[in-house]
Amino acid sequence: MSENSTVRGEDFTNITEDAIASYNKALEFKPDDHNAWINRGNALFDLGRYEDAIASYDRAVELKPDTHQAWINRGVALGNLSRHEDAVISYDKAIEINPDTYEAWGNRGIDLGDLGRYEEAIISYDKAVELKPDNHQAWINRGNALGNLSRHEDAVISYDKAIEINPDRFEAWHNRGVALSSLSRYEEAIASYEKALGLKPDDYQAWFDRGSILIYLGRYEKGIVSLFQALQIKPDEDILWDGMETLLLTVKEHFKSSGKIESIPLVIQAYKDGIKILEQTGDQKRLLRFSYQIGKALLELGNYTEAIENLQVCEQISQELSDIPALALTLFDLARLFHITGRLEQARLYFKDSLRLFRRLQDLEKTAAVTLALGNLEMQIGKISQSKIHLKEAESYYKEQHNSERLEEINYLLQILEAA
């Protein structure tokens, strides 16, 4: 949970380069006018020229060291340059001059939070809200700092205070949802996210967090819809895609382990919907992973023809990307599918190609799995000597791994070969 930025203590209009030129002209006539230096700094700040703004504020406090507003504005500019230590020093100077300026306390809390000094940040926010109890942004930022310390109950109280003051701040509702989720108060968290989304429908993180909770609660269809809302808003956000992949795999494994195989098509459709977005973004590597998961799921469902079609797409993409690990896995799964569907010679060729790649990758576990499958197939088509070679190779690996289940399978196949 990151700290939210706040505005400076003054409202500034849109200042142009012409205005800065006017201040420069005025300062030629009266170079010791500290207010002109402050206003010049404000104009430069509004144009994003923070280094120049700081130089202007420096001149103002050099001329009039007790100008607390110049120290505050200087601190904000320093914070925008990620010079948080210097910003805190600037706010401390403002507070030394005027300890009752809530802006300095609130902004000081932000920079302390950015430095990871959350306890000190909370003290600063406490002072800010003591001076100005209706400062909803300070209550929000205080909640963020409390959340970073895993003080989620206190964080919720702080967000509730911000919402009481201003119920239309979506970040208060969103961050409240995060805190409630951390407390396992999931229904309340969902309600909080939904309130945030009512205020800001393009809050992609709220859509994603809401979807994650819904999936955790077993409301898979609604959860997946919520996740896709996030991706449609922010299709180029890798962290969302990474989370989506993890969640879809979790849902699929849950369906398998709980005997709800008939629900796996829900996950397959989610992968297909994801591919439609990925085709627009051009993320071929992720598109490959999604296509592969579709093929795997279809194989598990026994939809062999469609599984082969999907995995052949993966074969082509992985070759284009020169993704050897993905290609090796895809060829192995295609070999298994060709074997299952009776296309034995094609299966043998694909097993051999995948075996070559796994050896190249020095993946001993996958190499053993392929040699076992290949030896089994070769036994079926009468290639006895080749079958024995591959089964013996697999046997050697599984002995080292003390895998009794696989050794029992290999021993059974070798007995058949000996009897042939």
VEXDREN-2710 file (C-alpha; in Angstrom, 1 decimal):
% VEXDREN-2710
k/r/px/py/pz
1/MET/0.0/0.0/0.0
2/SER/1.7/3.2/-1.2
3/GLU/1.4/6.7/0.2
4/ASN/-0.8/9.1/-1.6
5/SER/0.6/12.4/-2.7
6/THR/-1.1/15.6/-1.5
7/VAL/-1.3/19.1/-2.9
8/ARG/0.8/22.1/-1.7
9/GLY/-0.6/24.5/0.8
10/GLU/-1.7/27.0/-1.8
11/ASP/-3.8/26.9/-4.9
12/PHE/-1.8/27.7/-7.9
13/THR/-3.2/28.8/-11.3
14/ASN/-1.7/27.5/-14.6
15/ILE/1.4/29.6/-15.0
16/THR/3.0/30.0/-18.4
17/GLU/6.6/30.8/-19.4
18/ASP/5.4/34.4/-20.0
19/ALA/4.5/34.6/-16.3
20/ILE/7.9/33.4/-15.3
21/ALA/9.5/36.0/-17.6
22/SER/7.4/38.6/-15.8
23/TYR/8.7/37.5/-12.4
24/ASN/12.2/37.6/-13.8
25/LYS/11.7/41.1/-15.0
26/ALA/10.3/42.2/-11.6
27/LEU/13.2/40.7/-9.8
28/GLU/15.6/42.7/-11.9
29/PHE/14.2/45.8/-10.3
30/LYS/13.7/44.3/-6.9
31/PRO/16.0/41.3/-6.4
32/ASP/15.3/41.1/-2.6
33/ASP/11.5/40.6/-3.0
34/HIS/11.1/37.2/-1.3
35/ASN/7.5/36.9/-2.3
36/ALA/8.4/37.3/-6.0
37/TRP/11.0/34.5/-5.6
38/ILE/8.3/32.3/-4.0
39/ASN/5.8/33.0/-6.8
40/ARG/8.5/32.3/-9.4
41/GLY/9.2/29.0/-7.7
42/ASN/5.5/28.2/-7.7
43/ALA/5.3/28.9/-11.4
44/LEU/8.3/26.7/-12.1
45/PHE/6.8/24.0/-10.0
46/ASP/3.6/24.1/-11.9
47/LEU/5.6/23.6/-15.1
48/GLY/7.3/20.5/-13.6
49/ARG/10.7/22.3/-13.4
50/TYR/11.4/21.2/-9.8
51/GLU/15.1/21.9/-9.7
52/ASP/14.6/25.4/-10.8
53/ALA/11.7/25.8/-8.4
54/ILE/13.9/24.7/-5.5
55/ALA/16.5/27.2/-6.5
56/SER/13.9/29.9/-6.4
57/TYR/12.6/28.8/-3.0
58/ASP/16.2/28.7/-1.7
59/ARG/16.6/32.3/-2.7
60/ALA/13.3/33.2/-0.9
61/VAL/14.4/31.6/2.4
62/GLU/17.8/33.1/2.1
63/LEU/16.2/36.6/2.0
64/LYS/13.5/35.8/4.6
65/PRO/14.4/32.6/6.6
66/ASP/11.1/32.7/8.6
67/THR/8.9/32.3/5.5
68/HIS/7.4/28.9/6.4
69/GLN/5.4/28.6/3.1
70/ALA/8.5/28.7/1.1
71/TRP/10.0/25.9/3.2
72/ILE/6.8/23.9/2.7
73/ASN/6.7/24.4/-1.1
74/ARG/10.4/23.6/-1.3
75/GLY/9.7/20.3/0.6
76/VAL/7.0/19.4/-2.0
77/ALA/9.4/20.0/-4.9
78/LEU/12.1/18.0/-3.2
79/GLY/9.6/15.1/-2.6
80/ASN/8.7/15.2/-6.3
81/LEU/12.3/14.6/-7.1
82/SER/12.4/11.7/-4.6
83/ARG/14.7/13.6/-2.4
84/HIS/12.7/12.6/0.6
85/GLU/15.3/13.1/3.3
86/ASP/15.8/16.7/2.2
87/ALA/12.1/17.2/2.0
88/VAL/11.7/16.2/5.6
89/ILE/14.4/18.6/6.6
90/SER/12.5/21.4/4.7
91/TYR/9.2/20.5/6.5
92/ASP/11.0/20.4/9.8
93/LYS/12.2/24.0/9.2
94/ALA/8.7/25.1/8.3
95/ILE/7.3/23.5/11.5
96/GLU/10.1/25.1/13.6
97/ILE/8.9/28.5/12.3
98/ASN/5.1/27.7/12.5
99/PRO/4.3/24.5/14.4
100/ASP/0.6/24.9/13.6
101/THR/0.8/24.5/9.8
102/TYR/-1.0/21.3/9.1
103/GLU/0.3/21.2/5.5
104/ALA/3.8/20.8/6.7
105/TRP/2.9/18.0/9.1
106/GLY/0.8/16.2/6.4
107/ASN/3.4/16.4/3.7
108/ARG/6.2/15.5/6.1
109/GLY/4.3/12.3/6.8
110/ILE/4.2/11.5/3.1
111/ASP/8.0/11.7/2.7
112/LEU/8.6/9.8/5.9
113/GLY/6.3/7.1/4.5
114/ASP/8.3/7.1/1.2
115/LEU/11.4/6.5/3.4
116/GLY/9.7/3.6/5.1
117/ARG/9.7/5.4/8.4
118/TYR/6.0/4.6/9.0
119/GLU/5.9/5.1/12.7
120/GLU/7.2/8.6/12.4
121/ALA/4.8/9.2/9.5
122/ILE/1.9/8.3/11.6
123/ILE/3.0/10.7/14.3
124/SER/3.2/13.4/11.7
125/TYR/-0.3/12.6/10.3
126/ASP/-1.6/12.6/13.9
127/LYS/-0.4/16.1/14.3
128/ALA/-1.9/17.1/10.9
129/VAL/-5.4/15.9/11.8
130/GLU/-5.1/17.3/15.3
131/LEU/-4.6/20.7/13.7
132/LYS/-7.2/20.1/11.0
133/PRO/-9.5/17.3/11.9
134/ASP/-11.4/17.5/8.5
135/ASN/-8.2/16.9/6.5
136/HIS/-9.5/13.7/4.8
137/GLN/-6.2/13.2/2.8
138/ALA/-4.2/13.1/6.0
139/TRP/-6.6/10.4/7.4
140/ILE/-6.1/8.4/4.1
141/ASN/-2.4/8.7/4.2
142/ARG/-2.4/7.8/7.9
143/GLY/-4.4/4.7/7.1
144/ASN/-1.8/3.8/4.4
145/ALA/1.1/4.1/6.8
146/LEU/-0.8/1.9/9.4
147/GLY/-1.4/-0.7/6.7
148/ASN/2.3/-0.8/5.9
149/LEU/2.8/-1.7/9.5
150/SER/0.1/-4.4/9.3
151/ARG/-2.0/-2.5/11.7
152/HIS/-5.1/-3.1/9.6
153/GLU/-7.7/-2.6/12.2
154/ASP/-6.4/0.9/12.9
155/ALA/-6.1/1.5/9.2
156/VAL/-9.8/0.8/8.7
157/ILE/-10.6/3.2/11.4
158/SER/-8.5/5.9/9.7
159/TYR/-10.2/5.3/6.3
160/ASP/-13.6/5.4/8.0
161/LYS/-12.7/8.8/9.4
162/ALA/-11.7/10.0/5.9
163/ILE/-14.9/8.7/4.4
164/GLU/-17.0/10.3/7.1
165/ILE/-15.4/13.7/6.1
166/ASN/-15.5/13.1/2.4
167/PRO/-17.4/9.9/1.2
168/ASP/-16.5/10.6/-2.4
169/ARG/-12.8/9.7/-2.2
170/PHE/-12.4/6.5/-4.1
171/GLU/-8.9/5.8/-2.7
172/ALA/-10.2/5.8/0.8
173/TRP/-12.8/3.1/-0.1
174/HIS/-10.2/1.2/-2.1
175/ASN/-7.5/1.1/0.5
176/ARG/-10.2/0.3/3.1
177/GLY/-11.0/-2.7/1.0
178/VAL/-7.3/-3.8/1.0
179/ALA/-7.2/-3.5/4.8
180/LEU/-10.4/-5.4/5.3
181/SER/-9.1/-8.1/3.0
182/SER/-6.0/-8.4/5.1
183/LEU/-8.3/-8.9/8.1
184/SER/-10.1/-11.7/6.2
185/ARG/-13.3/-9.6/6.3
186/TYR/-13.9/-10.4/2.7
187/GLU/-17.6/-9.4/2.3
188/GLU/-16.9/-6.0/3.8
189/ALA/-13.8/-5.7/1.5
190/ILE/-15.9/-6.5/-1.6
191/ALA/-18.5/-3.9/-0.6
192/SER/-15.7/-1.3/-0.1
193/TYR/-14.1/-2.1/-3.5
194/GLU/-17.6/-1.8/-5.1
195/LYS/-18.0/1.6/-3.5
196/ALA/-14.6/2.7/-4.9
197/LEU/-15.6/1.5/-8.3
198/GLY/-18.9/3.4/-8.2
199/LEU/-16.8/6.5/-7.7
200/LYS/-14.0/5.6/-10.2
201/PRO/-15.0/2.8/-12.6
202/ASP/-11.6/2.7/-14.2
203/ASP/-9.8/1.8/-10.9
204/TYR/-8.3/-1.3/-12.4
205/GLN/-6.6/-2.4/-9.2
206/ALA/-10.0/-2.3/-7.3
207/TRP/-11.5/-4.6/-10.1
208/PHE/-8.5/-6.9/-9.7
209/ASP/-8.6/-7.0/-5.9
210/ARG/-12.3/-7.6/-5.9
211/GLY/-11.9/-10.4/-8.4
212/SER/-9.2/-12.1/-6.4
213/ILE/-11.4/-12.1/-3.3
214/LEU/-14.4/-13.4/-5.2
215/ILE/-12.3/-16.3/-6.6
216/TYR/-11.0/-17.0/-3.1
217/LEU/-14.6/-17.2/-1.9
218/GLY/-15.4/-19.7/-4.7
219/ARG/-17.4/-17.2/-6.8
220/TYR/-15.3/-18.1/-9.8
221/GLU/-17.4/-16.7/-12.6
222/LYS/-18.0/-13.3/-11.0
223/GLY/-14.3/-13.2/-9.9
224/ILE/-13.0/-13.9/-13.5
225/VAL/-15.3/-11.2/-14.9
226/SER/-13.9/-8.7/-12.4
227/LEU/-10.3/-9.7/-13.3
228/PHE/-11.0/-9.1/-17.0
229/GLN/-12.5/-5.7/-16.2
230/ALA/-9.1/-4.8/-14.8
231/LEU/-7.3/-6.1/-17.8
232/GLN/-9.5/-4.3/-20.3
233/ILE/-8.8/-1.0/-18.4
234/LYS/-5.0/-1.7/-18.2
235/PRO/-4.1/-4.4/-20.8
236/ASP/-0.4/-3.6/-20.7
237/GLU/0.0/-4.1/-16.9
238/ASP/2.2/-7.2/-16.4
239/ILE/1.4/-7.5/-12.7
240/LEU/-2.3/-8.0/-13.6
241/TRP/-1.5/-10.6/-16.1
242/ASP/0.8/-12.4/-13.7
243/GLY/-1.9/-12.4/-11.1
244/MET/-4.4/-13.6/-13.6
245/GLU/-2.3/-16.6/-14.7
246/THR/-1.7/-17.6/-11.1
247/LEU/-5.4/-17.3/-10.2
248/LEU/-6.6/-19.3/-13.3
249/LEU/-4.1/-22.1/-12.5
250/THR/-5.3/-22.2/-8.9
251/VAL/-9.0/-22.4/-10.0
252/LYS/-8.2/-25.1/-12.5
253/GLU/-6.3/-27.2/-10.0
254/HIS/-9.2/-26.7/-7.5
255/PHE/-11.7/-28.0/-10.0
256/LYS/-9.5/-31.0/-10.7
257/SER/-8.7/-31.8/-7.0
258/SER/-12.4/-31.4/-6.0
259/GLY/-13.7/-33.6/-8.8
260/LYS/-15.4/-30.7/-10.6
261/ILE/-13.9/-31.4/-14.0
262/GLU/-17.1/-30.2/-15.7
263/SER/-16.3/-26.6/-14.5
264/ILE/-12.9/-26.5/-16.2
265/PRO/-14.5/-25.0/-19.4
266/LEU/-15.0/-21.8/-17.4
267/VAL/-11.2/-21.5/-17.0
268/ILE/-10.7/-22.4/-20.7
269/GLN/-13.0/-19.6/-21.7
270/ALA/-11.1/-17.2/-19.5
271/TYR/-7.8/-18.2/-21.2
272/LYS/-9.5/-17.7/-24.6
273/ASP/-10.8/-14.2/-23.5
274/GLY/-7.3/-13.4/-22.4
275/ILE/-5.9/-14.4/-25.8
276/LYS/-8.2/-11.9/-27.5
277/ILE/-6.6/-9.1/-25.4
278/LEU/-3.1/-10.4/-25.9
279/GLU/-3.5/-10.5/-29.7
280/GLN/-4.1/-6.8/-29.5
281/THR/-1.2/-6.1/-27.1
282/GLY/1.2/-8.3/-29.1
283/ASP/2.5/-10.1/-26.0
284/GLN/3.4/-13.3/-27.8
285/LYS/5.2/-15.0/-24.8
286/ARG/2.1/-14.7/-22.6
287/LEU/-0.2/-15.6/-25.5
288/LEU/1.9/-18.8/-25.8
289/ARG/1.4/-19.6/-22.1
290/PHE/-2.3/-19.0/-22.3
291/SER/-2.6/-21.2/-25.5
292/TYR/-0.6/-23.9/-23.8
293/GLN/-2.8/-23.9/-20.7
294/ILE/-5.9/-24.3/-23.0
295/GLY/-4.3/-27.3/-24.7
296/LYS/-3.4/-28.8/-21.3
297/ALA/-6.9/-28.3/-20.0
298/LEU/-8.5/-29.7/-23.1
299/LEU/-6.2/-32.8/-22.8
300/GLU/-7.3/-33.3/-19.2
301/LEU/-11.0/-33.0/-20.3
302/GLY/-10.4/-35.6/-23.1
303/ASN/-11.1/-33.1/-25.9
304/TYR/-8.2/-34.4/-27.8
305/THR/-8.9/-32.9/-31.3
306/GLU/-9.3/-29.4/-29.9
307/ALA/-6.3/-29.9/-27.6
308/ILE/-4.1/-30.9/-30.6
309/GLU/-5.2/-27.8/-32.5
310/ASN/-4.3/-25.5/-29.6
311/LEU/-1.0/-27.1/-29.0
312/GLN/-0.1/-27.0/-32.6
313/VAL/-0.6/-23.2/-32.4
314/CYS/1.8/-23.3/-29.4
315/GLU/4.3/-25.3/-31.4
316/GLN/4.3/-22.6/-34.1
317/ILE/4.6/-19.7/-31.7
318/SER/7.3/-21.3/-29.5
319/GLN/9.3/-21.9/-32.7
320/GLU/8.9/-18.3/-33.8
321/LEU/10.0/-17.1/-30.4
322/SER/12.8/-19.7/-30.2
323/ASP/11.4/-20.6/-26.8
324/ILE/13.0/-24.0/-26.3
325/PRO/11.5/-24.9/-22.9
326/ALA/8.0/-24.1/-24.2
327/LEU/8.6/-26.0/-27.4
328/ALA/9.9/-29.1/-25.6
329/LEU/6.8/-29.2/-23.4
330/THR/4.5/-28.6/-26.3
331/LEU/6.0/-31.4/-28.4
332/PHE/5.8/-33.8/-25.4
333/ASP/2.1/-33.1/-24.9
334/LEU/1.4/-33.4/-28.6
335/ALA/3.2/-36.7/-28.6
336/ARG/1.0/-37.9/-25.8
337/LEU/-2.1/-36.8/-27.7
338/PHE/-1.0/-38.5/-30.9
339/HIS/-0.3/-41.6/-28.9
340/ILE/-3.8/-41.5/-27.2
341/THR/-5.5/-40.9/-30.5
342/GLY/-3.7/-43.8/-32.3
343/ARG/-1.4/-41.7/-34.5
344/LEU/1.6/-43.8/-33.3
345/GLU/4.3/-43.0/-35.8
346/GLN/3.6/-39.3/-35.5
347/ALA/3.6/-39.7/-31.7
348/ARG/7.0/-41.4/-31.9
349/LEU/8.5/-38.6/-33.9
350/TYR/7.2/-36.0/-31.5
351/PHE/8.5/-37.9/-28.5
352/LYS/11.9/-38.1/-30.1
353/ASP/11.9/-34.4/-30.9
354/SER/10.9/-33.4/-27.3
355/LEU/13.5/-35.9/-25.9
356/ARG/16.2/-34.2/-28.0
357/LEU/15.2/-30.7/-26.6
358/PHE/14.9/-31.9/-23.0
359/ARG/18.4/-33.4/-23.2
360/ARG/19.7/-30.1/-24.6
361/LEU/18.1/-28.3/-21.7
362/GLN/19.6/-30.9/-19.3
363/ASP/16.1/-31.4/-17.8
364/LEU/16.6/-34.9/-16.3
365/GLU/13.1/-35.2/-14.9
366/LYS/11.4/-34.4/-18.2
367/THR/14.0/-36.5/-20.1
368/ALA/13.1/-39.5/-18.0
369/ALA/9.3/-38.9/-18.5
370/VAL/9.8/-38.8/-22.3
371/THR/12.0/-41.9/-22.4
372/LEU/9.5/-43.9/-20.4
373/ALA/6.6/-42.7/-22.7
374/LEU/8.7/-43.4/-25.8
375/GLY/9.7/-46.9/-24.6
376/ASN/6.1/-47.7/-23.9
377/LEU/5.1/-46.6/-27.4
378/GLU/7.9/-48.4/-29.1
379/MET/6.9/-51.6/-27.3
380/GLN/3.4/-51.2/-28.8
381/ILE/4.7/-50.8/-32.3
382/GLY/7.1/-53.7/-32.1
383/LYS/10.4/-51.8/-31.8
384/ILE/11.6/-54.0/-29.0
385/SER/15.3/-53.1/-28.9
386/GLN/14.7/-49.4/-28.9
387/SER/12.0/-49.8/-26.3
388/LYS/14.4/-51.6/-23.9
389/ILE/17.0/-48.9/-24.3
390/HIS/14.6/-46.1/-23.5
391/LEU/13.0/-48.0/-20.6
392/LYS/16.4/-48.9/-19.1
393/GLU/17.4/-45.2/-19.3
394/ALA/14.2/-44.1/-17.5
395/GLU/14.8/-46.9/-14.9
396/SER/18.2/-45.5/-14.1
397/TYR/16.8/-42.1/-13.4
398/TYR/13.9/-43.3/-11.3
399/LYS/16.2/-45.5/-9.2
400/GLU/18.2/-42.5/-8.3
401/GLN/15.0/-40.7/-7.3
402/HIS/13.7/-43.7/-5.4
403/ASN/10.4/-43.4/-7.3
404/SER/8.8/-46.8/-6.6
405/GLU/5.7/-46.0/-8.6
406/ARG/7.6/-45.4/-11.8
407/LEU/9.9/-48.3/-11.2
408/GLU/7.0/-50.6/-10.8
409/GLU/5.6/-49.4/-14.1
410/ILE/8.9/-49.8/-15.9
411/ASN/9.5/-53.3/-14.4
412/TYR/6.1/-54.4/-15.7
413/LEU/6.8/-53.2/-19.2
414/LEU/10.3/-54.8/-19.2
415/GLN/8.7/-58.1/-18.1
416/ILE/6.3/-57.9/-21.1
417/LEU/9.3/-57.2/-23.4
418/GLU/11.2/-60.2/-22.0
419/ALA/8.2/-62.5/-22.6
420/ALA/7.8/-61.3/-26.2
END
